[in-house]
Amino acid sequence: MTATPAQRERSLGVYLAMGVLFGIVLTKGELVSWFRIEEALRFKGPYLYEVFASALAVAASGFALLKRRRIALPPKALGRGVRYVAGGAVFGLGWGTVGACPGPLFALIGAGVGVLTATVVAALAGTWTYGYLRPRLPH
Amino acid sequence: MTELLHRPWPWYVTGPLLGLVAVSLLAIGNKPFGVSSNLRHIWAACLPGNVAYFKYDWRRDGLWNLVFILGVVAGGFVGGVLLANPHPVATTPAAGTSLAKLGIHDFSGLVPRELFTLHMLLTPRGFLMFIGGGFLIGFGTAYAGGCTSGHGITGLAALQLPSLLTVISFFAAGAAASFFVLPLLVPR
């Protein structure tokens, strides 16, 4: 983590507000829509790809600008890369099966899809299992 | 005016705002945008037990993100209930045909209402879908160190090779699950 003057501790209210904004973007932008997710995963429509590409364009430009002011995230260690390919595959299977990834899971619970609280509990169990098995898994 | 507020946003509004969330978190607090790490923070905060992976200063590393995710739940209520789109989602006709083959015909709301029910959760197929799928999401995101937010947006935008590997992998697996696993679990 590069220490910068910007690295002051902000009040938690700022993050709450950012979370609310993200939750609204997820729902109004239909990124939590099961129909939109399956549309994209079945290559039946461009909507999610257009969102993803434009989000990346903005984020990448923003990150590049911040880098000039020496604000940047610490690089992720590649290692052998096993964790990224294997972890990504396991996550992807769950994602395609439920039709929601972690951010949308939380937003959908707020939107009243109560059954997904069970999915979040199951995801917590999955994360615990990873933490427990971590010393024995290839990374 | 209210009609306008309830309308779904086009991609060119949604995408840039999504990118802006990631940029703002980095700019205002040097924070990495990512959701799945909260699953780890919750264990670290509530029940770290004897597992080294959950023993760290979660207040310093994760409290902001737990507050953020609380906001996401609230934002989901605002966008998904208060400003809910009264019309069916406007997917492409091709998507409509593809999902109709699965027996999904009602495209109103954010999820298929006949599928996302407590009754469905209590069936073997529903259990596999919601509990099995959730378990894989929690395990896989922890293993890969991020999800669609942390790797898909933050990591890719920071031009990180590990994130590219992860995104290719979860996307391929996600498509495979949609084509081959989902049809087995949707009751017809």
Interface residues (C-beta under 8 A of the other chain):
Chain A: M1 T2 T4 A6 Q7 R8 E9 R10 L12 V14 Y15 L16 A17 M18 G19 V20 L21 F22 G23 I24 V25 L26 T27 K28 G29 E30 L31 V32 S33 W34 F35 R36 E38 E39 L41 R42 F43 K44 G45 Y47 E50 V51 F52 A53 S54 A55 L56 A57 V58 A59 A60 G62 F63 L66 I71 A72 L73 P75 K76 A77 L78 G81 R83 Y84 V85 A86 G87 G88 A89 V90 F91 G92 L93 G94 W95 G96 T97 V98 G99 C101 P102 G103 L105 F106 A107 L108 I109 G110 A111 G112 V113 G114 V115 L116 A118 T119 V120 V121 A122 A123 L124 A125 G126 T127 W128 T129 Y130 G131 Y132 R134 P135 L137
Chain B: P8 W9 W11 Y12 V13 T14 G15 P16 L17 L18 G19 L20 V21 A22 V23 S24 L25 L26 A27 I28 G29 N30 K31 P32 V35 S36 N38 L39 R40 I42 W43 V51 A52 Y53 F54 L63 W64 N65 V67 F68 I69 L70 G71 V72 V73 A74 G75 G76 F77 V78 G79 G80 V81 L83 A84 N85 V89 T91 T92 A94 A95 S98 L99 I104 F107 L110 V111 P112 L115 F116 T117 L118 M120 L121 L128 M129 F130 I131 G132 G133 G134 F135 L136 I137 G138 F139 G140 T141 A142 Y143 A144 G145 C147 T148 S149 H151 G152 I153 T154 G155 L156 A157 A158 L159 Q160 L161 P162 S163 L165 T166 V167 I168 S169 F170 F171 A172 A173 G174 A175 A176 A177 S178 F179 V181 L182 L185
